[in-house]
């Protein structure tokens, strides 16, 4: 009996080893492909930062090298010496922060309404949210321009906040529906039995449970708003004090010769707040995306 058991154990071990040997080449290939994709995605960022630290002679060289032996801060110095660069930065921060907060608040309330309540045209409203995501932003820029002109919002930060808020809400509402739906209705009934009001349940129980989803949608809203150039160029016409950070890049585009060092340095500065925001919310973001995929 012992010999039979030992033989079966050895046979099982050999089977596991054979299975691992079969799977290992496929796993290595998948990891190699993932590594290549990561390098392809990260290389433009590396080249941007490298060009920001390169001296002017190396940037204009006809034989570019993927390194520099003489890093320089001259490009960053030209960026920060530009007039109103700090104002542009604060304007971008104000616009992006306002859009993130308002979209999260409105999307949370709207997602709760379309998930917990039954009302007429509810399905039609949800379909409209999907249709709104299919309309290209470029097709709506001219109508939005005339709308902002009629409301007297041109050359104001409101002309940037309102469109981005409108474009971020459909995605946020649709995504948060899954998180609200995942909260069992029995929990809501138990809260009401214990004496909690609808408002208390909404903000003290439901809101913390769907907060990872809010973080995931906030990342989308922040990145799209922070990097916006189309609306900033279209709606901020004459009052440059209301411009945002992407507009600062235009200073380094010159008719005779572009200042690529300044462009890369300004782009690097623009990327830092996005990275900081992502690092601060990365844990919540992973759980939020996981909940969305699970749904």
N, C-alpha and C positions, 0 to 999 in steps of 0.2 A: 504493500500500500504506500509506503514511504517512497519507494523508488518511482512508482507511478506519479506520485505528487511532485517529486523533484523534477521528473521529466516534463510534466505539464508546466511547472514553473519556468524551467529553462526554455521550453517552447514558447511560452508567453513572453518571456524577456526578449527572445530572438525576434518575435513578431513585432514587439514595440520598437526595437532597434531598427528593424527593416522599415517600419512605417516612418520613423524619424528620418532615415536616410532618404526615403522617397520624398518626404515633404521638405527636407532641408534645401535642395536646389531651388524649389519654387519660392520658399521663404526668402532665400538670399536674393533671388531675382527681384522679388517685390521690394525688398529693402533697398536694393541698388536703384531701382526706378524711383522710389520715394526720395532717395538721396539726390538723384539727378534733378528731380523736380524742385526740391528745396534749394539746390544751388542755383538753378535757373531763376527762381523767384527772388532769391537774396542777392544775386549778382548786381542787378540795377541799383539796389539800395547801397551796396558796397561801393559801386562806381560813383554814385552821387556823393557819398561822404568822402571818398578818396579825392574826387575832383575839388571838393570844397577846401581841402587842406593842401592841395597842390599849388605851388607858385605859378604865376602867369606863364612863365616860359615852358613849363612842362605841360600845361593845359593846351597851349597852342602848338605843341610839338607835333610833327607829322608822323612820329613813331611813338604812339602812346604806350605807356607801360602800366601794368596793374599794381604798381607800388610807387612810393615816393621816398627818397632819401633825405629830402629837405622840406618837411611839413611846414606850412605857413598859415598864420591866422589873418592874413591880409584880406581875404575874401569875406570873412566874418566881420572884420573891422569895417569894410565898406558897407556891409548890410546894416549894421547897427548905427552907422553914421548917417544913413539915409533919413531925411526929414519925415517925421510922422510915422516911422516904422513901429514905434511903441504904440501909437494910437491904432494903427492897423491891427496889431496883435490883440489889443484890448477889445476892439470891435468884433474880431473873429471869435474871441472867447465869449463875449456877451451874446452874440447871435447863436453860437453853437450851444452854449449853456441854456439859453432860453428855450431853444427848440427841444433839447433833451428833456428838460423838466416838464414843459407843457405837453409834449407828445406822450411822455410816460403817464402823466396824470389823466389826460383825456383818453388815451388808449386803454388804460386800466378800467375807467368807468364805462367806456363803450363796450369793451370786451365782456365785462360783467353783465351789462344790460342785454346784449345779444345772446348770451349764454344762459343766463338765469331766468329771463323773462320771455314769454311768448306773446308776440304782437304781430299785427298785420304787416306784410311786406318785409318780414325779417329776413327771409331767404333772399329776396331781391336785393336787400341792402348788403348782404354778405357777398353776393355776386358782383355788385357794384364795386366793392372793395378790391376784388380780383381784377376787374376790368380796369380800374384806376392804375394798377401796377403795370398794365400792358401799354399804356399811352407813353410814348417817348417824351422826355422833358423838352427837347428841342422844339417839338410841335406845339407846345403850349407857351413858349417864351414870349412870342408876339402878343397873343391874347392877354397874357398876364401883364405885359408891359402897359397895354391900354387900360387894363383894369386898375393897375396901380396909379396910372396917371389920372384916371377919373376920380379915384379916392384921395388924391393928393399925397400919395406915399412915395413918390419917386425921390431919390436922394435921401432916403431915410433907412435906418436899419430895419424898420418894420417891413419894408419891401423885400427884405431877405428872410425875415423870420416867418412871415405868413406863408409864402410858397413852400419853404422847406417843411414847415409844420403840416401843411396839407399833403405833401408827398410822402412824409414818413408815417402818417397815421394809418393808412390802409394796411401796410405791412405789419405795423405794431399791433393793431387790433386783431388781425387774422392770426398772428402768432400767439397772442395772449389768450385767445379763445381756448387753446388746448390746456393751458395752465389753469384757467378758471374751471374748465370742465373736469379736470382731474381732481379738484377738491370735492369730496363727496357731499351730497346734499344733506346726509345725515348729520354731518358736522354743523351745518348751518341750523338745522332743526334743534340740535342739542344746545346750541348757543342761545337760540330764542327761548327754549324751555328754561335755561338758567337765568333768563332775564336780560340778556344782551339785546340792545336795539339793532336795527338794520345798519345804522351808521357805525356802531361799535364793531359789529361783525365785519363790516367792509374794511375798516382801516386797521383793526387790531388783530384780526384773524386771517382774513382772506389776503390782504395786502402783503404780509410777510411771506405767505405761502407762494405767491406768484412773483415775488421780488426777483428771483433768478431770471425769469422771463423778461421782466422790465429791464434788467441789466443788458440782456442780449439785444433787445430792440434799441436800447439807448446807444450801444456801440455803433449800430447801423446809422442812427440819426446823427450822432456826433461826427462820424467820419464823412458822411455825405455833405453835411453842412460846413464842416471845417474846410474841406477841399473845394468848395464851390467856387467856380470862376464865372460860369455862364450868367447866373443871375446878378452877381456883383458887377460884371461888366455891362449888363443890359439895363439895370435899374439905378445904378449909381452913376449919374452922367456928369454932373458938374461939381458937386460938393465932395471933394476928395477926402474931407475929414470923416466921412461916413463909409469910406472904403474898408475892405477887409484885407487880410494878410495875402491871399493869392494875388491881389492887385499890385502888391509891392514888387512882384516879379517883373512887372512891365517896365520898371525903372531900369532894369539891367538889359533890356532888349533895345539896342540902339541901331539907327539906320546904317551906320558905317561898319560897326563890329559889335557883336554881342559880348557882354561880360559873362562868360560861362562860369567863371569862378564865383561871381556874385550870385548867379542863378542857382548854382548847386549849393552854395552856402545858405541862401534864403530857403531853398527847398528842404535842406537839412533842419533848419530851425523850425520850419512848419511841421516837420515830421515828429519832432520831439514831444509836443503835447499829445499827439495821438498815441505814441508809445507809452507815455506816462499814464494816460487814461486807460489804455489796454492793460497795463501791468496792475493797476489798482483794482480792476474789475475782472481779472482773468479767471479767478476761482468761481465767481458767480456766473461768469460767461460760459464756462464749461458745463456747469450744472444746468444752466438755462438752455443751451443748445442740446444737451442730452435729453432734457424733458421735452423739447420740441420734436426731436427725432422719435422719441418713444411714443409721443402722441400720434 
